Amino acid sequence: MSSLKERITEDMKAAMRARETERLGTIRLLLAAIKQREVDDRTELDDAAVAGVIDKLVKQRKDSISQFASAGRQDLVDKEESELVVLQAYMPQQLSAAEIEAEVAAAVAQVGAAGPQDMGKVMGVLKPKLAGRADMTAVSAQVKAALTVK
């Protein structure tokens, strides 16, 4: 089984052959971000770290889309959305709301969290498990809600 990075590289080659310029540009951007992280960390990234890089780029695209939309720049919104589609194809299967809720409940029980002051401990347990598979902002909101109920 090939790694995520190898799959991205193969997709870049396929996009070159098919002359898909927009897709090729996005994949090259992704590979450059991965390479930059490898150079910064002086290490070879595994699939989880590559997923983290992709997640960061996806968040950037979503932020850009909302800002461009509020500025009335539909041309830039369309460009960012097309990049977002390409990037999301490499993300692992996203967890459902029920699965996230179950993970939050398990983490709260595991840590023995008693209130909002334990949010950092709970997030520390959840982040490695859910990184790339769930929107961590939504997870954080669920943890906060679970801890304020107690």
MIDOSE-1310 file (N, C-alpha, C; in nm, 2 decimals, decimal comma, always signed):
residues 150
mssl	+0,08/-0,12/+0,00/+0,00/+0,00/+0,00/+0,09/+0,12/+0,00; +0,06/+0,22/-0,09/+0,14/+0,34/-0,10/+0,10/+0,44/+0,00; +0,19/+0,53/+0,03/+0,17/+0,63/+0,13/+0,08/+0,74/+0,07; +0,03/+0,83/+0,15/-0,05/+0,94/+0,10/+0,03/+1,03/+0,01
keri	+0,16/+1,05/+0,06/+0,25/+1,14/-0,02/+0,27/+1,08/-0,16; +0,29/+0,95/-0,17/+0,32/+0,89/-0,30/+0,19/+0,90/-0,39; +0,07/+0,89/-0,32/-0,05/+0,90/-0,40/-0,07/+1,04/-0,46; -0,03/+1,14/-0,38/-0,04/+1,28/-0,42/+0,06/+1,30/-0,54
tedm	+0,18/+1,25/-0,53/+0,28/+1,26/-0,64/+0,23/+1,19/-0,76; +0,17/+1,07/-0,75/+0,11/+1,00/-0,87/+0,00/+1,08/-0,93; -0,09/+1,14/-0,85/-0,20/+1,23/-0,90/-0,14/+1,35/-0,97; -0,03/+1,40/-0,92/+0,03/+1,52/-0,99/+0,07/+1,48/-1,13
kaam	+0,14/+1,36/-1,14/+0,18/+1,31/-1,27/+0,06/+1,29/-1,36; -0,05/+1,24/-1,31/-0,17/+1,21/-1,39/-0,23/+1,34/-1,44; -0,23/+1,44/-1,35/-0,28/+1,58/-1,38/-0,20/+1,64/-1,49; -0,07/+1,62/-1,48/+0,02/+1,67/-1,59/-0,01/+1,61/-1,72
rare	-0,03/+1,48/-1,72/-0,06/+1,41/-1,85/-0,19/+1,45/-1,91; -0,29/+1,47/-1,82/-0,42/+1,51/-1,86/-0,44/+1,66/-1,89; -0,33/+1,73/-1,86/-0,33/+1,88/-1,88/-0,44/+1,95/-1,80; -0,46/+1,90/-1,68/-0,56/+1,97/-1,58/-0,48/+2,07/-1,50
terl	-0,47/+2,19/-1,56/-0,39/+2,29/-1,50/-0,43/+2,34/-1,36; -0,56/+2,35/-1,34/-0,60/+2,40/-1,20/-0,57/+2,29/-1,10; -0,60/+2,17/-1,13/-0,58/+2,06/-1,04/-0,43/+2,04/-1,01; -0,35/+2,05/-1,12/-0,21/+2,04/-1,11/-0,15/+2,15/-1,02
gtir	-0,20/+2,27/-1,03/-0,15/+2,38/-0,95/-0,18/+2,36/-0,80; -0,30/+2,30/-0,77/-0,33/+2,28/-0,63/-0,25/+2,16/-0,58; -0,23/+2,06/-0,65/-0,15/+1,95/-0,61/+0,00/+1,99/-0,59; +0,05/+2,07/-0,68/+0,19/+2,13/-0,66/+0,20/+2,21/-0,53
llla	+0,09/+2,29/-0,51/+0,09/+2,37/-0,39/+0,09/+2,28/-0,26; +0,02/+2,18/-0,26/+0,01/+2,08/-0,15/+0,15/+2,01/-0,13; +0,21/+1,97/-0,24/+0,34/+1,90/-0,23/+0,45/+2,00/-0,18; +0,44/+2,13/-0,22/+0,53/+2,23/-0,17/+0,51/+2,25/-0,02
aikq	+0,39/+2,25/+0,02/+0,37/+2,27/+0,17/+0,42/+2,15/+0,25; +0,40/+2,03/+0,19/+0,46/+1,91/+0,26/+0,61/+1,91/+0,26; +0,67/+1,95/+0,15/+0,82/+1,96/+0,14/+0,87/+2,06/+0,24; +0,80/+2,18/+0,25/+0,84/+2,28/+0,34/+0,84/+2,24/+0,48
revd	+0,73/+2,16/+0,52/+0,72/+2,11/+0,65/+0,83/+2,01/+0,68; +0,87/+1,93/+0,58/+0,98/+1,83/+0,59/+1,11/+1,90/+0,61; +1,13/+2,00/+0,54/+1,26/+2,08/+0,55/+1,26/+2,15/+0,69; +1,15/+2,21/+0,73/+1,15/+2,28/+0,86/+1,17/+2,18/+0,97
drte	+1,11/+2,06/+0,97/+1,12/+1,96/+1,08/+1,24/+1,87/+1,06; +1,30/+1,88/+0,94/+1,42/+1,79/+0,91/+1,38/+1,64/+0,93; +1,27/+1,61/+0,87/+1,22/+1,47/+0,89/+1,13/+1,43/+0,77; +1,11/+1,30/+0,75/+1,01/+1,26/+0,65/+0,88/+1,25/+0,71
ldda	+0,78/+1,31/+0,65/+0,64/+1,31/+0,71/+0,57/+1,18/+0,68; +0,50/+1,13/+0,79/+0,42/+1,01/+0,77/+0,28/+1,05/+0,73; +0,19/+0,96/+0,71/+0,06/+0,99/+0,66/-0,02/+1,08/+0,75; +0,00/+1,06/+0,88/-0,08/+1,15/+0,98/-0,03/+1,29/+0,97
avag	+0,10/+1,31/+0,95/+0,16/+1,45/+0,94/+0,12/+1,51/+0,81; +0,11/+1,43/+0,70/+0,07/+1,48/+0,57/-0,08/+1,52/+0,58; -0,16/+1,45/+0,65/-0,30/+1,48/+0,67/-0,31/+1,61/+0,75; -0,22/+1,63/+0,84/-0,22/+1,76/+0,92/-0,19/+1,88/+0,83
vidk	-0,10/+1,86/+0,73/-0,07/+1,97/+0,64/-0,19/+1,99/+0,55; -0,25/+1,89/+0,50/-0,37/+1,90/+0,42/-0,48/+1,97/+0,49; -0,50/+1,93/+0,62/-0,60/+1,99/+0,71/-0,58/+2,14/+0,72; -0,45/+2,18/+0,74/-0,42/+2,32/+0,75/-0,45/+2,40/+0,62
lvkq	-0,42/+2,34/+0,51/-0,45/+2,41/+0,38/-0,60/+2,42/+0,36; -0,68/+2,31/+0,40/-0,82/+2,31/+0,39/-0,88/+2,43/+0,47; -0,83/+2,44/+0,59/-0,88/+2,55/+0,68/-0,85/+2,69/+0,62; -0,73/+2,70/+0,56/-0,69/+2,83/+0,49/-0,79/+2,86/+0,38
rkds	-0,82/+2,76/+0,30/-0,92/+2,78/+0,19/-1,05/+2,82/+0,24; -1,10/+2,75/+0,35/-1,23/+2,79/+0,40/-1,24/+2,93/+0,45; -1,13/+2,97/+0,52/-1,12/+3,11/+0,57/-1,12/+3,21/+0,45; -1,04/+3,18/+0,35/-1,03/+3,26/+0,23/-1,17/+3,28/+0,16
isqf	-1,24/+3,16/+0,15/-1,37/+3,16/+0,08/-1,46/+3,26/+0,16; -1,47/+3,25/+0,29/-1,56/+3,34/+0,36/-1,52/+3,48/+0,35; -1,39/+3,51/+0,35/-1,35/+3,65/+0,34/-1,37/+3,71/+0,20; -1,34/+3,62/+0,09/-1,37/+3,67/-0,04/-1,52/+3,69/-0,07
asag	-1,60/+3,60/-0,01/-1,74/+3,61/-0,03/-1,80/+3,74/+0,03; -1,74/+3,77/+0,15/-1,79/+3,90/+0,21/-1,74/+4,02/+0,14; -1,63/+4,01/+0,07/-1,58/+4,12/-0,01/-1,64/+4,12/-0,15; -1,73/+4,02/-0,18/-1,79/+4,02/-0,31/-1,71/+3,98/-0,43
rqdl	-1,60/+3,90/-0,40/-1,51/+3,86/-0,51/-1,54/+3,71/-0,55; -1,64/+3,69/-0,62/-1,69/+3,56/-0,66/-1,59/+3,48/-0,74; -1,51/+3,56/-0,82/-1,40/+3,49/-0,90/-1,30/+3,42/-0,81; -1,26/+3,49/-0,70/-1,17/+3,43/-0,61/-1,23/+3,32/-0,52
vdke	-1,36/+3,33/-0,49/-1,43/+3,23/-0,42/-1,43/+3,10/-0,50; -1,46/+3,11/-0,63/-1,47/+3,00/-0,72/-1,33/+2,93/-0,72; -1,22/+3,00/-0,73/-1,09/+2,95/-0,74/-1,06/+2,87/-0,61; -1,09/+2,93/-0,50/-1,06/+2,87/-0,37/-1,14/+2,74/-0,35
esel	-1,27/+2,75/-0,39/-1,36/+2,63/-0,38/-1,31/+2,51/-0,46; -1,25/+2,54/-0,58/-1,20/+2,43/-0,67/-1,08/+2,37/-0,60; -0,99/+2,46/-0,54/-0,88/+2,41/-0,47/-0,92/+2,32/-0,35; -1,02/+2,37/-0,28/-1,08/+2,30/-0,16/-1,12/+2,16/-0,20
vvlq	-1,19/+2,14/-0,31/-1,24/+2,01/-0,36/-1,12/+1,92/-0,38; -1,01/+1,97/-0,45/-0,90/+1,88/-0,47/-0,83/+1,84/-0,34; -0,82/+1,93/-0,25/-0,75/+1,91/-0,12/-0,83/+1,81/-0,03; -0,97/+1,82/-0,03/-1,05/+1,74/+0,05/-1,05/+1,59/+0,00
aymp	-1,02/+1,57/-0,13/-1,01/+1,44/-0,18/-0,90/+1,35/-0,11; -0,80/+1,42/-0,05/-0,69/+1,35/+0,02/-0,71/+1,34/+0,17; -0,82/+1,40/+0,22/-0,85/+1,39/+0,36/-0,91/+1,26/+0,40; -0,88/+1,21/+0,51/-0,94/+1,08/+0,55/-1,09/+1,10/+0,57
qqls	-1,16/+0,99/+0,58/-1,31/+0,99/+0,59/-1,34/+1,07/+0,72; -1,43/+1,17/+0,71/-1,47/+1,25/+0,82/-1,56/+1,17/+0,91; -1,55/+1,19/+1,04/-1,63/+1,13/+1,14/-1,77/+1,20/+1,14; -1,87/+1,12/+1,17/-2,01/+1,17/+1,19/-2,02/+1,25/+1,32
aaei	-2,12/+1,32/+1,34/-2,14/+1,40/+1,46/-2,16/+1,30/+1,58; -2,23/+1,19/+1,56/-2,25/+1,09/+1,66/-2,11/+1,02/+1,70; -2,03/+1,00/+1,60/-1,89/+0,94/+1,63/-1,81/+1,04/+1,71; -1,81/+1,16/+1,68/-1,74/+1,27/+1,75/-1,79/+1,28/+1,89
eaev	-1,92/+1,28/+1,91/-1,98/+1,28/+2,04/-1,94/+1,17/+2,13; -1,93/+1,05/+2,07/-1,89/+0,93/+2,14/-1,74/+0,94/+2,18; -1,66/+0,99/+2,09/-1,52/+1,01/+2,13/-1,50/+1,12/+2,24; -1,58/+1,22/+2,23/-1,57/+1,33/+2,34/-1,61/+1,27/+2,47
aaav	-1,72/+1,19/+2,47/-1,77/+1,13/+2,60/-1,66/+1,04/+2,65; -1,60/+0,96/+2,57/-1,49/+0,86/+2,61/-1,37/+0,94/+2,67; -1,34/+1,05/+2,60/-1,22/+1,12/+2,65/-1,25/+1,19/+2,78; -1,37/+1,24/+2,80/-1,41/+1,31/+2,92/-1,40/+1,20/+3,04
aqvg	-1,45/+1,08/+3,01/-1,45/+0,98/+3,11/-1,30/+0,93/+3,14; -1,22/+0,92/+3,03/-1,08/+0,88/+3,05/-1,00/+0,97/+3,13; -1,02/+1,10/+3,11/-0,94/+1,20/+3,18/-1,00/+1,22/+3,32; -1,13/+1,19/+3,34/-1,20/+1,22/+3,46/-1,23/+1,37/+3,48
aagp	-1,26/+1,43/+3,36/-1,28/+1,58/+3,36/-1,40/+1,62/+3,45; -1,39/+1,72/+3,53/-1,49/+1,76/+3,62/-1,56/+1,89/+3,58; -1,49/+1,97/+3,49/-1,55/+2,10/+3,45/-1,46/+2,16/+3,34; -1,50/+2,29/+3,31/-1,43/+2,36/+3,20/-1,28/+2,37/+3,22
qdmg	-1,23/+2,37/+3,34/-1,09/+2,38/+3,37/-1,01/+2,26/+3,31; -1,08/+2,15/+3,29/-1,01/+2,03/+3,23/-1,02/+2,02/+3,08; -1,06/+2,13/+3,02/-1,08/+2,12/+2,87/-0,95/+2,09/+2,80; -0,84/+2,15/+2,85/-0,70/+2,12/+2,78/-0,67/+1,97/+2,79
kvmg	-0,70/+1,91/+2,90/-0,67/+1,77/+2,92/-0,75/+1,68/+2,82; -0,87/+1,71/+2,81/-0,96/+1,64/+2,72/-0,92/+1,66/+2,57; -0,89/+1,79/+2,53/-0,85/+1,81/+2,40/-0,71/+1,75/+2,37; -0,63/+1,74/+2,47/-0,50/+1,67/+2,45/-0,52/+1,52/+2,41
vlkp	-0,62/+1,46/+2,47/-0,65/+1,32/+2,44/-0,71/+1,31/+2,30; -0,80/+1,40/+2,27/-0,88/+1,40/+2,14/-0,80/+1,44/+2,02; -0,71/+1,53/+2,03/-0,65/+1,59/+1,91/-0,57/+1,48/+1,83; -0,49/+1,40/+1,89/-0,42/+1,30/+1,81/-0,52/+1,19/+1,75
klag	-0,63/+1,16/+1,82/-0,72/+1,07/+1,77/-0,80/+1,12/+1,65; -0,84/+1,25/+1,66/-0,94/+1,30/+1,56/-0,87/+1,39/+1,45; -0,74/+1,42/+1,47/-0,68/+1,52/+1,37/-0,70/+1,47/+1,23; -0,75/+1,56/+1,15/-0,78/+1,53/+1,01/-0,91/+1,46/+0,98
radm	-0,97/+1,40/+1,08/-1,09/+1,33/+1,06/-1,21/+1,40/+1,11; -1,19/+1,52/+1,18/-1,30/+1,60/+1,23/-1,25/+1,74/+1,24; -1,35/+1,83/+1,23/-1,32/+1,98/+1,24/-1,29/+2,00/+1,39; -1,17/+2,04/+1,43/-1,13/+2,05/+1,57/-1,20/+2,17/+1,63
tavs	-1,25/+2,26/+1,56/-1,32/+2,37/+1,62/-1,46/+2,32/+1,67; -1,52/+2,23/+1,59/-1,65/+2,17/+1,63/-1,63/+2,08/+1,75; -1,52/+2,01/+1,75/-1,48/+1,92/+1,86/-1,47/+2,00/+1,98; -1,39/+2,11/+1,97/-1,37/+2,19/+2,09/-1,50/+2,24/+2,15
aqvk	-1,59/+2,28/+2,06/-1,72/+2,33/+2,10/-1,80/+2,22/+2,18; -1,79/+2,10/+2,12/-1,86/+1,98/+2,19/-1,80/+1,95/+2,32; -1,67/+1,96/+2,33/-1,60/+1,94/+2,46/-1,65/+2,04/+2,56; -1,65/+2,17/+2,52/-1,69/+2,28/+2,61/-1,83/+2,25/+2,66
aalt	-1,92/+2,21/+2,57/-2,06/+2,19/+2,60/-2,07/+2,07/+2,70; -1,99/+1,97/+2,68/-1,99/+1,85/+2,76/-1,94/+1,88/+2,90; -1,84/+1,97/+2,91/-1,78/+2,00/+3,04/-1,87/+2,10/+3,12; -1,94/+2,19/+3,05/-2,02/+2,29/+3,12/-2,15/+2,22/+3,17
vk	-2,19/+2,11/+3,12/-2,31/+2,04/+3,16/-2,29/+1,98/+3,30; -2,17/+1,93/+3,32/-2,13/+1,86/+3,44/-2,15/+1,94/+3,57
